[in-house]
Amino acid sequence: MATRLARWLVVLGVVLIVPSALALTAADPPFTVDDDLQAGFTPIVRVPLEGLRSGATVRLSYVVPASSQWARIRRRQGPNNQGYVVLVAGAVRGEALDFSPLGIEFSVVGSNGPLALTPTRNIFLYDDFGADIGRRFAATEGDRLQFAIKARNPERLPDGEFLVQPYWASQERLLFESDIDKALKRLVTAAARIGLILLVAGAAVNAVAAISGRVRSE
C-alpha cells in the first residue's frame, strides 16, 4: 500500500513539474510581458533641453533592434503602434509639451534616406496639453538611424527633456496582458513547487516503506 502511494505521489509530481519546467525554461518563454514593456517604454534618445541651449546641433545614432524580444514587443504594440515618437517632456510634471512652439528642428535619416515625420497627439503615458505634442516615424529592423537635433530659439527653451521612444497609443491591452502573464506565472510556479513537494513526499514514503520492510524481515 505504501509503495503504491509513493508511486502515485511521484507520478503526480512529475506530471506537475515537467510542463511547468518546460514553460519556465522555454527558448521563447511566455512570461515576458513586464520585461518587454520595460524595454518597450525605455527612450532610445534622452537629451536635456539644457544641452540644446548652445544652439549647436546634437547628432546621435541608433540601430533599430531586430531581436526576438523586439519581435514580441512589436507584436504587442500592434499594427497601429509601430515605430517611434519624438516629444519633449516638461520638467515639472513630466507632461508632453506642445512641440511646434518649442522651435526644435529634428530629423532622422535611415540607410535609404530621410524618414518622414508625422505630427501626433496621442501618446500613452503623457497627457495631451497641446494640438501637436510629438512626431512619429517608422523604422526598419536593423537599420542604423542618424538623429539631428537643434533649437532655433535656444534661449526660449523651458526646462525639460527631448525624448525619442517607441510609440504606444493605448494601455488597456498591455495591462490586461500583464495581469494574465503574472497570473499564469504564479500558477505555473505553484504547480512546480507542489510537484516538487509530491516528489519528495513520494521518495519519503518509499524510504519509510523500505525501512519498515527490512525491520519486519529481521
C-alpha positions as a Python dict, from the first residue, in 0.01 Angstrom:
ca = {
    (1, 'M'): (0, 0, 0),
    (2, 'A'): (278, 244, 93),
    (3, 'T'): (469, 156, -224),
    (4, 'R'): (160, 226, -436),
    (5, 'L'): (108, 559, -259),
    (6, 'A'): (471, 654, -318),
    (7, 'R'): (440, 565, -686),
    (8, 'W'): (131, 783, -728),
    (9, 'L'): (293, 1074, -547),
    (10, 'V'): (594, 1054, -778),
    (11, 'V'): (375, 1029, -1090),
    (12, 'L'): (167, 1333, -985),
    (13, 'G'): (485, 1523, -903),
    (14, 'V'): (631, 1454, -1247),
    (15, 'V'): (302, 1548, -1416),
    (16, 'L'): (312, 1888, -1244),
    (17, 'I'): (685, 1956, -1272),
    (18, 'V'): (759, 1866, -1635),
    (19, 'P'): (510, 2105, -1807),
    (20, 'S'): (597, 2379, -1557),
    (21, 'A'): (969, 2336, -1621),
    (22, 'L'): (915, 2345, -1998),
    (23, 'A'): (710, 2665, -1968),
    (24, 'L'): (960, 2838, -1740),
    (25, 'T'): (1271, 2742, -1941),
    (26, 'A'): (1142, 2762, -2298),
    (27, 'A'): (1366, 2936, -2553),
    (28, 'D'): (1092, 3195, -2615),
    (29, 'P'): (919, 3196, -2273),
    (30, 'P'): (560, 3315, -2233),
    (31, 'F'): (626, 3510, -1913),
    (32, 'T'): (792, 3812, -2071),
    (33, 'V'): (531, 4088, -2065),
    (34, 'D'): (682, 4301, -1788),
    (35, 'D'): (1036, 4266, -1927),
    (36, 'D'): (914, 4355, -2275),
    (37, 'L'): (719, 4655, -2150),
    (38, 'Q'): (1021, 4784, -1961),
    (39, 'A'): (1231, 4765, -2277),
    (40, 'G'): (948, 4890, -2497),
    (41, 'F'): (890, 5206, -2292),
    (42, 'T'): (1257, 5297, -2249),
    (43, 'P'): (1354, 5605, -2455),
    (44, 'I'): (1621, 5547, -2718),
    (45, 'V'): (1723, 5917, -2706),
    (46, 'R'): (1724, 6142, -2398),
    (47, 'V'): (1864, 6493, -2432),
    (48, 'P'): (1805, 6753, -2157),
    (49, 'L'): (1691, 7080, -2316),
    (50, 'E'): (1982, 7239, -2134),
    (51, 'G'): (2202, 7056, -2384),
    (52, 'L'): (2035, 7239, -2674),
    (53, 'R'): (2073, 7590, -2534),
    (54, 'S'): (2409, 7641, -2703),
    (55, 'G'): (2235, 7638, -3040),
    (56, 'A'): (2463, 7363, -3170),
    (57, 'T'): (2326, 7059, -3350),
    (58, 'V'): (2325, 6742, -3142),
    (59, 'R'): (2388, 6432, -3354),
    (60, 'L'): (2320, 6080, -3234),
    (61, 'S'): (2285, 5736, -3392),
    (62, 'Y'): (2082, 5429, -3307),
    (63, 'V'): (2041, 5081, -3455),
    (64, 'V'): (1680, 4960, -3462),
    (65, 'P'): (1682, 4627, -3271),
    (66, 'A'): (1592, 4306, -3452),
    (67, 'S'): (1598, 4061, -3159),
    (68, 'S'): (1332, 3807, -3066),
    (69, 'Q'): (1236, 4029, -2772),
    (70, 'W'): (1168, 4321, -3003),
    (71, 'A'): (969, 4097, -3234),
    (72, 'R'): (742, 4027, -2935),
    (73, 'I'): (734, 4397, -2841),
    (74, 'R'): (621, 4491, -3192),
    (75, 'R'): (350, 4227, -3180),
    (76, 'R'): (232, 4378, -2851),
    (77, 'Q'): (240, 4728, -2998),
    (78, 'G'): (2, 4616, -3271),
    (79, 'P'): (-9, 4731, -3634),
    (80, 'N'): (-119, 5084, -3543),
    (81, 'N'): (154, 5140, -3284),
    (82, 'Q'): (468, 5070, -3484),
    (83, 'G'): (768, 5299, -3496),
    (84, 'Y'): (888, 5574, -3267),
    (85, 'V'): (766, 5906, -3133),
    (86, 'V'): (955, 6230, -3072),
    (87, 'L'): (838, 6455, -2787),
    (88, 'V'): (950, 6697, -2519),
    (89, 'A'): (861, 6620, -2158),
    (90, 'G'): (835, 6910, -1916),
    (91, 'A'): (1049, 6912, -1603),
    (92, 'V'): (768, 6988, -1357),
    (93, 'R'): (516, 6708, -1404),
    (94, 'G'): (659, 6519, -1699),
    (95, 'E'): (376, 6620, -1930),
    (96, 'A'): (439, 6632, -2305),
    (97, 'L'): (478, 6993, -2415),
    (98, 'D'): (327, 7139, -2730),
    (99, 'F'): (600, 7057, -2980),
    (100, 'S'): (582, 7318, -3257),
    (101, 'P'): (617, 7634, -3038),
    (102, 'L'): (943, 7498, -2895),
    (103, 'G'): (1115, 7555, -3229),
    (104, 'I'): (1317, 7235, -3220),
    (105, 'E'): (1445, 7110, -3553),
    (106, 'F'): (1464, 6732, -3565),
    (107, 'S'): (1550, 6499, -3848),
    (108, 'V'): (1612, 6126, -3873),
    (109, 'V'): (1794, 5958, -4160),
    (110, 'G'): (1800, 5587, -4229),
    (111, 'S'): (2001, 5382, -4477),
    (112, 'N'): (1756, 5477, -4755),
    (113, 'G'): (1743, 5847, -4675),
    (114, 'P'): (1538, 6082, -4454),
    (115, 'L'): (1239, 5934, -4272),
    (116, 'A'): (902, 6107, -4277),
    (117, 'L'): (785, 6269, -3952),
    (118, 'T'): (411, 6276, -3882),
    (119, 'P'): (253, 6504, -3617),
    (120, 'T'): (75, 6315, -3340),
    (121, 'R'): (-112, 6398, -3021),
    (122, 'N'): (-191, 6053, -2886),
    (123, 'I'): (98, 5923, -2674),
    (124, 'F'): (45, 5675, -2393),
    (125, 'L'): (186, 5782, -2054),
    (126, 'Y'): (185, 6152, -2143),
    (127, 'D'): (-101, 6398, -2101),
    (128, 'D'): (-208, 6589, -2410),
    (129, 'F'): (-191, 6964, -2340),
    (130, 'G'): (-146, 7082, -2699),
    (131, 'A'): (-259, 7044, -3056),
    (132, 'D'): (57, 6857, -3151),
    (133, 'I'): (285, 6715, -2887),
    (134, 'G'): (508, 6489, -3092),
    (135, 'R'): (629, 6348, -3421),
    (136, 'R'): (604, 5985, -3527),
    (137, 'F'): (825, 5796, -3771),
    (138, 'A'): (854, 5438, -3888),
    (139, 'A'): (1183, 5248, -3894),
    (140, 'T'): (1308, 4919, -4034),
    (141, 'E'): (1454, 4647, -3812),
    (142, 'G'): (1833, 4652, -3815),
    (143, 'D'): (1852, 4995, -3978),
    (144, 'R'): (2102, 5250, -3844),
    (145, 'L'): (1931, 5580, -3774),
    (146, 'Q'): (2106, 5916, -3761),
    (147, 'F'): (1938, 6186, -3549),
    (148, 'A'): (1999, 6560, -3570),
    (149, 'I'): (1850, 6789, -3304),
    (150, 'K'): (1878, 7167, -3293),
    (151, 'A'): (1689, 7450, -3121),
    (152, 'R'): (1606, 7751, -3343),
    (153, 'N'): (1547, 7969, -3036),
    (154, 'P'): (1764, 7807, -2766),
    (155, 'E'): (1720, 8096, -2523),
    (156, 'R'): (1345, 8034, -2512),
    (157, 'L'): (1359, 7666, -2425),
    (158, 'P'): (1190, 7567, -2097),
    (159, 'D'): (1327, 7312, -1856),
    (160, 'G'): (1260, 6964, -1979),
    (161, 'E'): (1389, 6673, -2180),
    (162, 'F'): (1387, 6585, -2550),
    (163, 'L'): (1287, 6220, -2599),
    (164, 'V'): (1265, 5963, -2874),
    (165, 'Q'): (1093, 5643, -2765),
    (166, 'P'): (890, 5351, -2901),
    (167, 'Y'): (537, 5457, -2983),
    (168, 'W'): (240, 5331, -2782),
    (169, 'A'): (-109, 5472, -2816),
    (170, 'S'): (-309, 5279, -2555),
    (171, 'Q'): (-276, 5083, -2233),
    (172, 'E'): (-579, 4854, -2196),
    (173, 'R'): (-436, 4560, -2389),
    (174, 'L'): (-96, 4595, -2222),
    (175, 'L'): (-235, 4597, -1868),
    (176, 'F'): (-459, 4300, -1948),
    (177, 'E'): (-167, 4101, -2093),
    (178, 'S'): (49, 4189, -1793),
    (179, 'D'): (-217, 4073, -1546),
    (180, 'I'): (-272, 3746, -1736),
    (181, 'D'): (104, 3690, -1763),
    (182, 'K'): (156, 3739, -1390),
    (183, 'A'): (-136, 3510, -1302),
    (184, 'L'): (-9, 3232, -1531),
    (185, 'K'): (343, 3266, -1396),
    (186, 'R'): (216, 3234, -1038),
    (187, 'L'): (9, 2929, -1137),
    (188, 'V'): (296, 2754, -1314),
    (189, 'T'): (539, 2833, -1032),
    (190, 'A'): (292, 2699, -774),
    (191, 'A'): (241, 2383, -981),
    (192, 'A'): (617, 2328, -999),
    (193, 'R'): (652, 2371, -621),
    (194, 'I'): (363, 2135, -549),
    (195, 'G'): (513, 1882, -791),
    (196, 'L'): (847, 1902, -611),
    (197, 'I'): (675, 1852, -275),
    (198, 'L'): (495, 1546, -412),
    (199, 'L'): (821, 1400, -543),
    (200, 'V'): (988, 1449, -205),
    (201, 'A'): (685, 1302, -29),
    (202, 'G'): (684, 1003, -262),
    (203, 'A'): (1052, 941, -204),
    (204, 'A'): (1000, 972, 173),
    (205, 'V'): (706, 729, 175),
    (206, 'N'): (905, 484, -34),
    (207, 'A'): (1204, 512, 201),
    (208, 'V'): (986, 458, 509),
    (209, 'A'): (823, 158, 344),
    (210, 'A'): (1164, 10, 261),
    (211, 'I'): (1290, 60, 617),
    (212, 'S'): (972, -94, 760),
    (213, 'G'): (1010, -394, 529),
    (214, 'R'): (1367, -453, 643),
    (215, 'V'): (1265, -423, 1010),
    (216, 'R'): (988, -680, 966),
    (217, 'S'): (1218, -916, 782),
    (218, 'E'): (1469, -901, 1068),
}
